[in-house]
Amino acid sequence: MCKLQLPQCNGCHESHCSHGTFAYRAIPCRSPIVLRSDLGWKVEFSGAALEALADMDKTERRFVLGSIKTHLCNNDPTEVTRNKFPLRRPSVHAERELRLQDWRVFYAVRENPQTAVVQLIGQKRGNKLIINGEEFEL
């Protein structure tokens, strides 16, 4: 069993506050995290995606996980929409992209069993993609 490290304030035990004294607390999690739906699709997360989730604050993490569940778990992840599509240029990291406001989720799809594997999660700032605190190029 792995431990997901989340930032936590020493004073009020919130993930973000005005005190500014943060320590990391470990919470147990299964690796990889798996989301399942009644449609037969499941979503797994790579280690890099888990790190990105751990670095987000609570509201961002809740938004990203909820959107991943909606778009990749409860709907067909291979369906092409305005915000969910195959990458235009081939990449060794992922096959597809999901756009969520200024967040980008890169994932691959396995048909048997029906699984979407989230490889990377990053934030778009202007024309730069930031993954794990560093500028990243697919």
Buried (B, 14 or more C-beta within 10 A) or exposed (E): EEEBBBBBBEEEEBBBBEEEEBEEBEEEBEBBBEBEBEEEBBBBBBEBBBBBBBBBEEEBBEBBBEBBBEBBBBBBBBEEEEEBEEEEEEBEBBBBBBBBEEBBBBBBBEEEEBBBBBBBBBBBEEEEBBBEEEEBEB
